[in-house]
Amino acid sequence: MNIRAVLRCDLTENNLKWDSTWLGTRVAGLPLLERHLLAYHAAGIQDVVLVRFPQDDAIEALATRLSITGVRLRVTTADRLEAPVSRGVTIEQRADTWVDPRLIARDPA
């Protein structure tokens, strides 16, 4: 089964405006975005889409500096987000939340 992770950097909640520096904030020595990608890799997820506000080029710059072997990271805007594949699963979350790979690990059965 194909699993796609969508990290949302384009959502606001309770009048809290999205800040692209959050993804670069170090958590246990690594930028949050890199932690996300490593967690997805640990869970066997290879396709990650980062959705940003159209005017937020800083997120794209951060994403282009990161490379995790086995994980394909794409950056897009909400209006250009592709529809999920018919036989796949899409996991969607705010990018400023923590990813625990045990919650999304593939069932080996």
C-alpha positions as CSV (number, residue, x, y, z in Angstrom):
1,M,0.0,0.0,0.0
2,N,1.2,3.5,-0.9
3,I,1.2,6.0,2.0
4,R,1.7,9.7,1.5
5,A,2.3,12.2,4.3
6,V,1.1,15.7,3.9
7,L,2.7,18.3,6.2
8,R,0.5,21.5,6.3
9,C,2.3,24.8,6.7
10,D,-0.6,26.7,5.4
11,L,-3.1,26.5,8.2
12,T,-3.8,29.0,10.9
13,E,-5.6,28.3,14.1
14,N,-6.8,30.6,16.9
15,N,-5.4,33.6,15.1
16,L,-1.9,32.1,15.3
17,K,-0.2,32.9,12.0
18,W,2.1,30.2,10.5
19,D,5.8,31.0,11.0
20,S,8.2,29.3,8.6
21,T,11.0,29.4,11.1
22,W,9.2,26.7,13.1
23,L,10.3,24.0,10.7
24,G,13.9,25.1,11.2
25,T,13.7,25.1,15.0
26,R,16.0,22.5,16.4
27,V,14.5,19.6,18.4
28,A,17.0,17.4,20.0
29,G,19.7,18.9,17.8
30,L,17.9,18.6,14.4
31,P,15.5,20.9,12.6
32,L,11.9,20.0,13.1
33,L,11.4,19.3,9.3
34,E,14.3,16.9,9.4
35,R,12.8,15.2,12.4
36,H,9.5,14.8,10.4
37,L,11.3,13.2,7.5
38,L,13.3,10.8,9.6
39,A,10.2,9.7,11.4
40,Y,8.4,9.1,8.1
41,H,11.4,7.2,6.9
42,A,11.4,5.1,10.1
43,A,7.7,4.3,9.4
44,G,8.3,3.3,5.8
45,I,6.8,6.4,4.2
46,Q,8.6,7.5,1.1
47,D,6.3,10.2,-0.3
48,V,6.1,13.5,1.7
49,V,4.4,16.7,0.5
50,L,5.0,20.0,2.3
51,V,2.1,22.4,1.7
52,R,2.9,26.1,2.2
53,F,1.4,29.5,1.8
54,P,2.0,30.9,-1.7
55,Q,4.1,33.8,-0.4
56,D,6.3,31.7,1.9
57,D,9.5,31.0,0.0
58,A,11.5,30.4,3.2
59,I,9.9,26.9,3.6
60,E,10.9,25.9,0.1
61,A,14.5,27.1,0.8
62,L,14.6,25.0,3.9
63,A,13.2,21.9,2.2
64,T,15.7,22.1,-0.7
65,R,18.6,21.9,1.9
66,L,17.3,18.7,3.3
67,S,17.8,15.2,1.8
68,I,16.8,12.0,3.5
69,T,17.7,8.9,1.6
70,G,14.5,7.0,0.7
71,V,12.2,9.9,1.2
72,R,10.9,12.1,-1.6
73,L,10.0,15.6,-0.4
74,R,7.9,17.9,-2.6
75,V,6.8,21.4,-1.8
76,T,3.6,22.8,-3.1
77,T,0.7,25.2,-2.3
78,A,-2.8,24.1,-1.4
79,D,-4.3,25.0,-4.8
80,R,-1.7,22.7,-6.5
81,L,-1.9,19.8,-4.1
82,E,-2.5,16.6,-6.0
83,A,-5.4,14.3,-5.2
84,P,-4.5,11.2,-3.3
85,V,-3.8,8.0,-5.2
86,S,-6.8,5.7,-5.4
87,R,-5.1,2.7,-3.7
88,G,-3.2,4.7,-1.2
89,V,-3.5,6.4,2.2
90,T,-2.8,10.0,3.0
91,I,-1.7,11.1,6.4
92,E,-2.2,14.8,6.9
93,Q,-1.0,16.9,9.8
94,R,0.1,20.4,10.8
95,A,3.9,20.7,10.3
96,D,4.4,22.2,13.7
97,T,3.3,19.0,15.5
98,W,5.5,16.1,16.4
99,V,5.6,12.9,14.3
100,D,5.9,9.6,16.2
101,P,6.8,6.8,13.7
102,R,5.2,4.2,15.9
103,L,1.8,5.7,15.3
104,I,2.1,5.5,11.5
105,A,4.3,2.4,11.0
106,R,3.2,0.0,8.3
107,D,1.6,-3.2,9.4
108,P,3.9,-6.0,8.3
109,A,1.0,-8.4,7.9
